[in-house]
């Protein structure tokens, strides 16, 4: 097992969460959605797809707040109104990440991050993990508190 090394905390307090609700559950829908955004040069992160039901799924993702309105416009042009129930936009979001080597080979990193946020009363909206980073989406007004708490928690880890 690699030694866990948290060597940085990143954040962005200017993000939005977009959710396409009750999108038709059929092959190619996610490719169509994210392909349309990519064709316009619009980036997304923290993608979450629900288990769904009744032949529909919800797809949510985080974007830069400044891109949210354009993204909604692209989605409305890409899909017919019959393809989904609604598009929800929450422009009051932020993301916080811890990064470093050994994240995935040390199961304690995510647990420590989530416990730290919980102890501050911060609810996690979405989670993304990779080999070197764990990112969470939280309410914008909690980003500074999260950064402070995570810096305190991980200050002693090499």
N, CA and C atoms as an extended XYZ file, in Angstrom:
474
Properties=species:S:1:pos:R:3:atomname:S:1:resname:S:1:resid:I:1 pbc="F F F"
N         0.847       -1.178        0.000 N   UNK     1
C         0.000        0.000        0.000 CA  UNK     1
C         0.892        1.241        0.000 C   UNK     1
N         0.598        2.176       -0.868 N   UNK     2
C         1.320        3.441       -0.888 CA  UNK     2
C         0.976        4.242        0.352 C   UNK     2
N         1.907        5.043        0.793 N   UNK     3
C         1.645        5.952        1.900 CA  UNK     3
C         0.749        7.079        1.386 C   UNK     3
N        -0.268        7.423        2.182 N   UNK     4
C        -1.158        8.501        1.767 CA  UNK     4
C        -0.415        9.825        1.891 C   UNK     4
N        -0.483       10.621        0.858 N   UNK     5
C         0.186       11.907        0.842 CA  UNK     5
C        -0.792       12.950        0.321 C   UNK     5
N        -1.370       13.719        1.236 N   UNK     6
C        -2.226       14.831        0.829 CA  UNK     6
C        -1.312       16.036        0.766 C   UNK     6
N        -1.113       16.550       -0.443 N   UNK     7
C        -0.182       17.656       -0.593 CA  UNK     7
C        -0.846       18.925       -1.120 C   UNK     7
N        -2.176       18.921       -1.149 N   UNK     8
C        -2.830       20.139       -1.588 CA  UNK     8
C        -4.341       20.081       -1.451 C   UNK     8
N        -4.895       21.258       -1.337 N   UNK     9
C        -6.345       21.429       -1.293 CA  UNK     9
C        -6.686       22.471       -2.336 C   UNK     9
N        -7.655       22.140       -3.188 N   UNK    10
C        -8.090       23.062       -4.234 CA  UNK    10
C        -9.572       23.350       -4.046 C   UNK    10
N        -9.999       24.492       -4.569 N   UNK    11
C       -11.426       24.804       -4.490 CA  UNK    11
C       -11.826       25.737       -5.627 C   UNK    11
N       -13.120       25.772       -5.856 N   UNK    12
C       -13.710       26.742       -6.771 CA  UNK    12
C       -15.096       27.045       -6.226 C   UNK    12
N       -15.305       28.259       -5.793 N   UNK    13
C       -16.582       28.651       -5.192 CA  UNK    13
C       -17.535       29.250       -6.222 C   UNK    13
N       -17.211       29.117       -7.488 N   UNK    14
C       -18.064       29.691       -8.535 CA  UNK    14
C       -18.481       28.611       -9.530 C   UNK    14
N       -19.199       27.621       -9.006 N   UNK    15
C       -19.683       26.561       -9.869 CA  UNK    15
C       -21.204       26.478       -9.785 C   UNK    15
N       -21.768       25.726      -10.692 N   UNK    16
C       -23.208       25.475      -10.713 CA  UNK    16
C       -23.419       23.986      -10.914 C   UNK    16
N       -24.522       23.494      -10.397 N   UNK    17
C       -24.896       22.107      -10.615 CA  UNK    17
C       -26.101       22.094      -11.547 C   UNK    17
N       -25.998       21.319      -12.607 N   UNK    18
C       -27.091       21.191      -13.569 CA  UNK    18
C       -27.586       19.752      -13.513 C   UNK    18
N       -28.905       19.593      -13.435 N   UNK    19
C       -29.514       18.266      -13.413 CA  UNK    19
C       -30.562       18.185      -14.509 C   UNK    19
N       -30.407       17.188      -15.374 N   UNK    20
C       -31.407       16.916      -16.396 CA  UNK    20
C       -32.270       15.788      -15.826 C   UNK    20
N       -33.500       16.119      -15.494 N   UNK    21
C       -34.375       15.212      -14.766 CA  UNK    21
C       -35.221       14.363      -15.702 C   UNK    21
N       -35.302       13.083      -15.353 N   UNK    22
C       -36.135       12.118      -16.083 CA  UNK    22
C       -35.821       12.097      -17.583 C   UNK    22
N       -34.514       12.041      -17.869 N   UNK    23
C       -34.027       11.934      -19.238 CA  UNK    23
C       -34.272       10.504      -19.727 C   UNK    23
N       -34.698       10.360      -20.961 N   UNK    24
C       -34.950        9.030      -21.514 CA  UNK    24
C       -33.729        8.141      -21.302 C   UNK    24
N       -33.973        6.946      -20.811 N   UNK    25
C       -32.907        5.986      -20.551 CA  UNK    25
C       -32.765        5.069      -21.755 C   UNK    25
N       -31.868        5.457      -22.669 N   UNK    26
C       -31.616        4.655      -23.861 CA  UNK    26
C       -30.159        4.834      -24.270 C   UNK    26
N       -29.602        3.874      -24.988 N   UNK    27
C       -28.198        3.963      -25.390 CA  UNK    27
C       -27.911        5.263      -26.154 C   UNK    27
N       -26.792        5.869      -25.816 N   UNK    28
C       -26.333        7.049      -26.539 CA  UNK    28
C       -26.774        8.383      -25.962 C   UNK    28
N       -27.645        8.375      -24.961 N   UNK    29
C       -28.140        9.645      -24.427 CA  UNK    29
C       -27.020       10.437      -23.756 C   UNK    29
N       -26.215        9.765      -22.929 N   UNK    30
C       -25.102       10.473      -22.265 CA  UNK    30
C       -24.102       10.973      -23.314 C   UNK    30
N       -23.829       10.169      -24.320 N   UNK    31
C       -22.915       10.597      -25.390 CA  UNK    31
C       -23.464       11.819      -26.113 C   UNK    31
N       -24.753       11.819      -26.364 N   UNK    32
C       -25.393       12.960      -27.038 CA  UNK    32
C       -25.301       14.211      -26.166 C   UNK    32
N       -25.596       14.067      -24.891 N   UNK    33
C       -25.573       15.210      -23.968 CA  UNK    33
C       -24.164       15.806      -23.872 C   UNK    33
N       -23.199       14.976      -23.500 N   UNK    34
C       -21.858       15.501      -23.274 CA  UNK    34
C       -21.132       15.805      -24.579 C   UNK    34
N       -21.500       15.133      -25.652 N   UNK    35
C       -20.947       15.467      -26.962 CA  UNK    35
C       -21.368       16.847      -27.417 C   UNK    35
N       -22.634       17.197      -27.173 N   UNK    36
C       -23.130       18.530      -27.544 CA  UNK    36
C       -22.398       19.617      -26.768 C   UNK    36
N       -22.144       19.351      -25.489 N   UNK    37
C       -21.420       20.348      -24.674 CA  UNK    37
C       -19.969       20.460      -25.124 C   UNK    37
N       -19.347       19.329      -25.390 N   UNK    38
C       -17.946       19.340      -25.848 CA  UNK    38
C       -17.813       20.073      -27.177 C   UNK    38
N       -18.774       19.890      -28.071 N   UNK    39
C       -18.734       20.559      -29.376 CA  UNK    39
C       -18.754       22.077      -29.228 C   UNK    39
N       -19.317       22.548      -28.130 N   UNK    40
C       -19.358       23.989      -27.854 CA  UNK    40
C       -18.203       24.442      -26.964 C   UNK    40
N       -17.287       23.538      -26.639 N   UNK    41
C       -16.137       23.871      -25.800 CA  UNK    41
C       -16.486       24.057      -24.335 C   UNK    41
N       -17.559       23.418      -23.880 N   UNK    42
C       -18.022       23.566      -22.500 CA  UNK    42
C       -17.594       22.354      -21.674 C   UNK    42
N       -16.906       22.606      -20.572 N   UNK    43
C       -16.383       21.543      -19.718 CA  UNK    43
C       -17.331       21.234      -18.573 C   UNK    43
N       -17.318       19.986      -18.151 N   UNK    44
C       -18.106       19.541      -17.003 CA  UNK    44
C       -17.219       18.698      -16.102 C   UNK    44
N       -17.646       18.550      -14.853 N   UNK    45
C       -16.998       17.605      -13.955 CA  UNK    45
C       -18.013       17.093      -12.951 C   UNK    45
N       -17.616       16.120      -12.186 N   UNK    46
C       -18.487       15.517      -11.171 CA  UNK    46
C       -19.797       15.020      -11.763 C   UNK    46
N       -19.719       14.209      -12.760 N   UNK    47
C       -20.921       13.685      -13.401 CA  UNK    47
C       -21.524       12.581      -12.528 C   UNK    47
N       -22.831       12.651      -12.353 N   UNK    48
C       -23.559       11.655      -11.572 CA  UNK    48
C       -24.804       11.248      -12.338 C   UNK    48
N       -24.973        9.948      -12.533 N   UNK    49
C       -26.183        9.447      -13.179 CA  UNK    49
C       -26.920        8.577      -12.180 C   UNK    49
N       -28.213        8.806      -12.033 N   UNK    50
C       -29.014        8.027      -11.091 CA  UNK    50
C       -29.286        6.630      -11.627 C   UNK    50
N       -29.720        5.764      -10.747 N   UNK    51
C       -30.148        4.429      -11.153 CA  UNK    51
C       -31.385        4.541      -12.025 C   UNK    51
N       -32.248        5.477      -11.684 N   UNK    52
C       -33.416        5.757      -12.508 CA  UNK    52
C       -34.560        4.786      -12.298 C   UNK    52
N       -35.532        4.917      -13.152 N   UNK    53
C       -36.711        4.071      -13.109 CA  UNK    53
C       -37.687        4.520      -14.180 C   UNK    53
N       -38.621        3.647      -14.538 N   UNK    54
C       -39.610        3.978      -15.558 CA  UNK    54
C       -38.965        4.449      -16.856 C   UNK    54
N       -37.859        3.817      -17.222 N   UNK    55
C       -37.143        4.128      -18.472 CA  UNK    55
C       -36.589        5.547      -18.537 C   UNK    55
N       -36.305        6.136      -17.369 N   UNK    56
C       -35.657        7.448      -17.321 CA  UNK    56
C       -34.531        7.426      -16.292 C   UNK    56
N       -33.630        8.374      -16.428 N   UNK    57
C       -32.553        8.584      -15.464 CA  UNK    57
C       -32.355       10.075      -15.293 C   UNK    57
N       -31.799       10.460      -14.154 N   UNK    58
C       -31.381       11.835      -13.923 CA  UNK    58
C       -29.875       11.884      -14.123 C   UNK    58
N       -29.384       12.885      -14.835 N   UNK    59
C       -27.951       13.099      -14.987 CA  UNK    59
C       -27.644       14.489      -14.442 C   UNK    59
N       -26.738       14.538      -13.463 N   UNK    60
C       -26.316       15.806      -12.863 CA  UNK    60
C       -24.822       15.976      -13.058 C   UNK    60
N       -24.398       17.229      -13.158 N   UNK    61
C       -22.980       17.513      -13.315 CA  UNK    61
C       -22.694       18.931      -12.856 C   UNK    61
N       -21.426       19.191      -12.573 N   UNK    62
C       -20.975       20.497      -12.107 CA  UNK    62
C       -20.245       21.202      -13.239 C   UNK    62
N       -20.497       22.504      -13.362 N   UNK    63
C       -19.885       23.337      -14.398 CA  UNK    63
C       -19.456       24.660      -13.775 C   UNK    63
N       -18.701       25.430      -14.510 N   UNK    64
C       -18.414       26.787      -14.062 CA  UNK    64
C       -19.721       27.584      -14.064 C   UNK    64
N       -19.931       28.368      -13.052 N   UNK    65
C       -21.167       29.156      -12.947 CA  UNK    65
C       -21.376       30.014      -14.195 C   UNK    65
N       -20.314       30.581      -14.721 N   UNK    66
C       -20.426       31.469      -15.879 CA  UNK    66
C       -20.893       30.744      -17.141 C   UNK    66
N       -20.775       29.401      -17.170 N   UNK    67
C       -21.191       28.622      -18.328 CA  UNK    67
C       -22.597       28.048      -18.198 C   UNK    67
N       -23.210       28.148      -17.044 N   UNK    68
C       -24.474       27.449      -16.772 CA  UNK    68
C       -25.581       27.812      -17.752 C   UNK    68
N       -25.798       29.087      -18.003 N   UNK    69
C       -26.892       29.487      -18.894 CA  UNK    69
C       -26.665       28.986      -20.320 C   UNK    69
N       -25.424       29.060      -20.794 N   UNK    70
C       -25.111       28.572      -22.135 CA  UNK    70
C       -25.318       27.060      -22.224 C   UNK    70
N       -24.946       26.356      -21.171 N   UNK    71
C       -25.125       24.906      -21.150 CA  UNK    71
C       -26.600       24.540      -21.227 C   UNK    71
N       -27.430       25.234      -20.475 N   UNK    72
C       -28.872       24.971      -20.529 CA  UNK    72
C       -29.391       25.209      -21.949 C   UNK    72
N       -28.932       26.280      -22.571 N   UNK    73
C       -29.347       26.580      -23.935 CA  UNK    73
C       -28.953       25.461      -24.903 C   UNK    73
N       -27.727       24.956      -24.764 N   UNK    74
C       -27.264       23.866      -25.619 CA  UNK    74
C       -28.113       22.616      -25.382 C   UNK    74
N       -28.422       22.320      -24.134 N   UNK    75
C       -29.232       21.136      -23.822 CA  UNK    75
C       -30.635       21.261      -24.406 C   UNK    75
N       -31.197       22.444      -24.318 N   UNK    76
C       -32.547       22.651      -24.857 CA  UNK    76
C       -32.579       22.528      -26.378 C   UNK    76
N       -31.464       22.860      -27.021 N   UNK    77
C       -31.382       22.694      -28.480 CA  UNK    77
C       -31.093       21.245      -28.873 C   UNK    77
N       -30.405       20.533      -28.004 N   UNK    78
C       -29.980       19.167      -28.298 CA  UNK    78
C       -31.104       18.148      -28.109 C   UNK    78
N       -31.930       18.374      -27.095 N   UNK    79
C       -32.989       17.418      -26.766 CA  UNK    79
C       -34.358       18.041      -26.986 C   UNK    79
N       -35.277       17.222      -27.412 N   UNK    80
C       -36.662       17.669      -27.514 CA  UNK    80
C       -37.249       17.681      -26.104 C   UNK    80
N       -38.250       18.502      -25.888 N   UNK    81
C       -38.886       18.597      -24.576 CA  UNK    81
C       -39.480       17.256      -24.143 C   UNK    81
N       -39.757       16.381      -25.094 N   UNK    82
C       -40.278       15.046      -24.781 CA  UNK    82
C       -39.190       14.106      -24.255 C   UNK    82
N       -37.918       14.493      -24.403 N   UNK    83
C       -36.803       13.639      -23.985 CA  UNK    83
C       -36.497       13.731      -22.488 C   UNK    83
N       -37.008       14.751      -21.800 N   UNK    84
C       -36.720       14.950      -20.378 CA  UNK    84
C       -37.880       15.699      -19.730 C   UNK    84
N       -37.899       15.681      -18.390 N   UNK    85
C       -38.964       16.392      -17.680 CA  UNK    85
C       -38.590       17.851      -17.440 C   UNK    85
N       -37.374       18.082      -16.904 N   UNK    86
C       -36.931       19.450      -16.642 CA  UNK    86
C       -35.421       19.503      -16.494 C   UNK    86
N       -34.878       20.713      -16.618 N   UNK    87
C       -33.467       20.965      -16.362 CA  UNK    87
C       -33.399       21.891      -15.155 C   UNK    87
N       -32.750       21.410      -14.091 N   UNK    88
C       -32.592       22.206      -12.878 CA  UNK    88
C       -31.181       22.794      -12.849 C   UNK    88
N       -31.094       24.042      -12.433 N   UNK    89
C       -29.800       24.710      -12.322 CA  UNK    89
C       -29.685       25.304      -10.932 C   UNK    89
N       -28.593       24.984      -10.242 N   UNK    90
C       -28.306       25.548       -8.925 CA  UNK    90
C       -26.962       26.259       -9.027 C   UNK    90
N       -27.009       27.589       -9.029 N   UNK    91
C       -25.787       28.379       -9.188 CA  UNK    91
C       -25.122       28.728       -7.851 C   UNK    91
N       -25.516       28.067       -6.805 N   UNK    92
C       -24.991       28.358       -5.472 CA  UNK    92
C       -24.083       27.234       -4.973 C   UNK    92
N       -23.233       26.715       -5.859 N   UNK    93
C       -22.399       25.574       -5.537 CA  UNK    93
C       -20.917       25.918       -5.576 C   UNK    93
N       -20.143       25.062       -4.942 N   UNK    94
C       -18.692       25.145       -4.984 CA  UNK    94
C       -18.122       23.743       -4.921 C   UNK    94
N       -16.863       23.609       -5.278 N   UNK    95
C       -16.196       22.315       -5.158 CA  UNK    95
C       -14.927       22.471       -4.331 C   UNK    95
N       -14.578       21.392       -3.640 N   UNK    96
C       -13.364       21.337       -2.829 CA  UNK    96
C       -12.709       19.989       -3.089 C   UNK    96
N       -11.386       20.007       -3.254 N   UNK    97
C       -10.639       18.774       -3.528 CA  UNK    97
C        -9.447       18.660       -2.601 C   UNK    97
N        -9.152       17.418       -2.223 N   UNK    98
C        -7.840       17.128       -1.636 CA  UNK    98
C        -7.099       16.337       -2.695 C   UNK    98
N        -5.801       16.565       -2.795 N   UNK    99
C        -5.039       15.865       -3.825 CA  UNK    99
C        -3.727       15.378       -3.253 C   UNK    99
N        -3.202       14.330       -3.871 N   UNK   100
C        -1.937       13.769       -3.443 CA  UNK   100
C        -1.797       12.341       -3.900 C   UNK   100
N        -0.602       11.803       -3.718 N   UNK   101
C        -0.311       10.433       -4.133 CA  UNK   101
C        -0.917        9.436       -3.153 C   UNK   101
N        -1.299        8.295       -3.666 N   UNK   102
C        -1.749        7.212       -2.805 CA  UNK   102
C        -3.183        7.303       -2.333 C   UNK   102
N        -3.998        8.152       -2.944 N   UNK   103
C        -5.392        8.313       -2.501 CA  UNK   103
C        -6.172        7.008       -2.599 C   UNK   103
N        -6.089        6.333       -3.727 N   UNK   104
C        -6.923        5.156       -3.942 CA  UNK   104
C        -6.367        3.916       -3.254 C   UNK   104
N        -5.069        3.909       -2.970 N   UNK   105
C        -4.502        2.743       -2.297 CA  UNK   105
C        -4.577        2.882       -0.780 C   UNK   105
N        -5.077        4.010       -0.292 N   UNK   106
C        -5.269        4.199        1.145 CA  UNK   106
C        -6.731        4.551        1.389 C   UNK   106
N        -7.542        3.598        1.830 N   UNK   107
C        -8.970        3.841        1.979 CA  UNK   107
C        -9.322        4.899        3.012 C   UNK   107
N        -8.395        5.359        3.798 N   UNK   108
C        -8.691        6.348        4.822 CA  UNK   108
C        -8.849        7.771        4.323 C   UNK   108
N        -8.367        8.075        3.133 N   UNK   109
C        -8.402        9.464        2.660 CA  UNK   109
C        -9.827        9.969        2.506 C   UNK   109
N       -10.668        9.221        1.803 N   UNK   110
C       -12.057        9.652        1.602 CA  UNK   110
C       -12.779        9.732        2.940 C   UNK   110
N       -12.613        8.723        3.757 N   UNK   111
C       -13.277        8.708        5.063 CA  UNK   111
C       -12.887        9.923        5.901 C   UNK   111
N       -11.601       10.235        5.920 N   UNK   112
C       -11.132       11.389        6.693 CA  UNK   112
C       -11.720       12.690        6.147 C   UNK   112
N       -11.746       12.822        4.820 N   UNK   113
C       -12.304       14.029        4.220 CA  UNK   113
C       -13.779       14.167        4.569 C   UNK   113
N       -14.537       13.084        4.382 N   UNK   114
C       -15.978       13.139        4.611 CA  UNK   114
C       -16.298       13.381        6.089 C   UNK   114
N       -15.544       12.760        6.977 N   UNK   115
C       -15.754       12.969        8.423 CA  UNK   115
C       -15.462       14.414        8.798 C   UNK   115
N       -14.419       14.988        8.223 N   UNK   116
C       -14.069       16.384        8.492 CA  UNK   116
C       -15.195       17.318        8.057 C   UNK   116
N       -15.732       17.097        6.877 N   UNK   117
C       -16.824       17.940        6.394 CA  UNK   117
C       -18.079       17.743        7.244 C   UNK   117
N       -18.368       16.504        7.610 N   UNK   118
C       -19.521       16.216        8.470 CA  UNK   118
C       -19.401       16.950        9.803 C   UNK   118
N       -18.198       16.932       10.387 N   UNK   119
C       -18.009       17.573       11.697 CA  UNK   119
C       -18.211       19.084       11.633 C   UNK   119
N       -18.152       19.642       10.438 N   UNK   120
C       -18.398       21.079       10.230 CA  UNK   120
C       -19.837       21.357        9.794 C   UNK   120
N       -20.645       20.318        9.724 N   UNK   121
C       -22.026       20.501        9.290 CA  UNK   121
C       -22.170       20.742        7.795 C   UNK   121
N       -21.223       20.229        7.019 N   UNK   122
C       -21.238       20.440        5.571 CA  UNK   122
C       -21.764       19.191        4.875 C   UNK   122
N       -22.821       19.347        4.111 N   UNK   123
C       -23.408       18.250        3.357 CA  UNK   123
C       -22.747       18.147        1.984 C   UNK   123
N       -22.423       16.935        1.599 N   UNK   124
C       -21.816       16.678        0.300 CA  UNK   124
C       -22.921       16.420       -0.713 C   UNK   124
N       -22.880       17.136       -1.822 N   UNK   125
C       -23.880       16.965       -2.887 CA  UNK   125
C       -23.446       15.886       -3.881 C   UNK   125
N       -22.196       15.942       -4.325 N   UNK   126
C       -21.674       14.987       -5.299 CA  UNK   126
C       -20.222       14.683       -4.941 C   UNK   126
N       -19.735       13.510       -5.387 N   UNK   127
C       -18.370       13.076       -5.090 CA  UNK   127
C       -17.716       12.571       -6.371 C   UNK   127
N       -16.444       12.914       -6.553 N   UNK   128
C       -15.639       12.393       -7.654 CA  UNK   128
C       -14.298       11.950       -7.075 C   UNK   128
N       -13.824       10.771       -7.469 N   UNK   129
C       -12.505       10.321       -7.020 CA  UNK   129
C       -11.661        9.924       -8.220 C   UNK   129
N       -10.372       10.079       -8.063 N   UNK   130
C        -9.402        9.581       -9.034 CA  UNK   130
C        -8.209        9.064       -8.243 C   UNK   130
N        -7.210        8.603       -8.940 N   UNK   131
C        -6.018        8.070       -8.280 CA  UNK   131
C        -5.329        9.121       -7.413 C   UNK   131
N        -5.454       10.403       -7.773 N   UNK   132
C        -4.715       11.439       -7.051 CA  UNK   132
C        -5.593       12.528       -6.434 C   UNK   132
N        -6.923       12.407       -6.563 N   UNK   133
C        -7.762       13.506       -6.080 CA  UNK   133
C        -9.136       13.000       -5.651 C   UNK   133
N        -9.654       13.618       -4.601 N   UNK   134
C       -11.036       13.412       -4.172 CA  UNK   134
C       -11.686       14.784       -4.172 C   UNK   134
N       -12.775       14.923       -4.928 N   UNK   135
C       -13.464       16.199       -5.070 CA  UNK   135
C       -14.907       16.040       -4.636 C   UNK   135
N       -15.398       17.038       -3.917 N   UNK   136
C       -16.797       17.056       -3.518 CA  UNK   136
C       -17.440       18.366       -3.939 C   UNK   136
N       -18.718       18.285       -4.221 N   UNK   137
C       -19.530       19.454       -4.521 CA  UNK   137
C       -20.326       19.778       -3.264 C   UNK   137
N       -20.259       21.048       -2.840 N   UNK   138
C       -20.941       21.483       -1.624 CA  UNK   138
C       -21.568       22.855       -1.871 C   UNK   138
N       -22.346       23.323       -0.935 N   UNK   139
C       -22.934       24.655       -1.046 CA  UNK   139
C       -21.813       25.708       -1.055 C   UNK   139
N       -21.988       26.728       -1.866 N   UNK   140
C       -20.978       27.776       -2.028 CA  UNK   140
C       -20.590       28.424       -0.699 C   UNK   140
N       -21.566       28.683        0.147 N   UNK   141
C       -21.267       29.377        1.406 CA  UNK   141
C       -20.514       28.506        2.407 C   UNK   141
N       -20.263       27.257        2.075 N   UNK   142
C       -19.522       26.347        2.960 CA  UNK   142
C       -18.082       26.110        2.486 C   UNK   142
N       -17.722       26.631        1.331 N   UNK   143
C       -16.405       26.344        0.759 CA  UNK   143
C       -15.276       26.817        1.661 C   UNK   143
N       -15.321       28.048        2.145 N   UNK   144
C       -14.237       28.552        2.995 CA  UNK   144
C       -14.098       27.732        4.276 C   UNK   144
N       -15.226       27.378        4.881 N   UNK   145
C       -15.193       26.560        6.099 CA  UNK   145
C       -14.594       25.189        5.797 C   UNK   145
N       -14.942       24.610        4.662 N   UNK   146
C       -14.410       23.302        4.276 CA  UNK   146
C       -12.898       23.362        4.080 C   UNK   146
N       -12.436       24.375        3.388 N   UNK   147
C       -10.996       24.518        3.146 CA  UNK   147
C       -10.242       24.618        4.464 C   UNK   147
N       -10.728       25.459        5.350 N   UNK   148
C       -10.072       25.640        6.652 CA  UNK   148
C       -10.018       24.322        7.431 C   UNK   148
N       -11.133       23.621        7.500 N   UNK   149
C       -11.190       22.366        8.252 CA  UNK   149
C       -10.297       21.306        7.616 C   UNK   149
N       -10.296       21.209        6.301 N   UNK   150
C        -9.463       20.206        5.637 CA  UNK   150
C        -7.972       20.517        5.788 C   UNK   150
N        -7.606       21.790        5.744 N   UNK   151
C        -6.206       22.158        5.978 CA  UNK   151
C        -5.780       21.759        7.382 C   UNK   151
N        -6.643       21.956        8.364 N   UNK   152
C        -6.330       21.551        9.734 CA  UNK   152
C        -6.219       20.033        9.842 C   UNK   152
N        -7.124       19.315        9.237 N   UNK   153
C        -7.149       17.854        9.330 CA  UNK   153
C        -5.927       17.229        8.674 C   UNK   153
N        -5.542       17.711        7.526 N   UNK   154
C        -4.482       17.093        6.769 CA  UNK   154
C        -3.113       17.758        6.959 C   UNK   154
N        -2.999       18.690        7.878 N   UNK   155
C        -1.730       19.408        8.062 CA  UNK   155
C        -0.607       18.503        8.533 C   UNK   155
N        -0.909       17.464        9.281 N   UNK   156
C         0.135       16.610        9.795 CA  UNK   156
C         0.494       15.432        8.905 C   UNK   156
N        -0.221       15.256        7.816 N   UNK   157
C         0.041       14.118        6.932 CA  UNK   157
C         1.123       14.479        5.943 C   UNK   157
N         2.106       13.593        5.833 N   UNK   158
C         3.204       13.835        4.884 CA  UNK   158
C         2.804       13.405        3.507 C   UNK   158
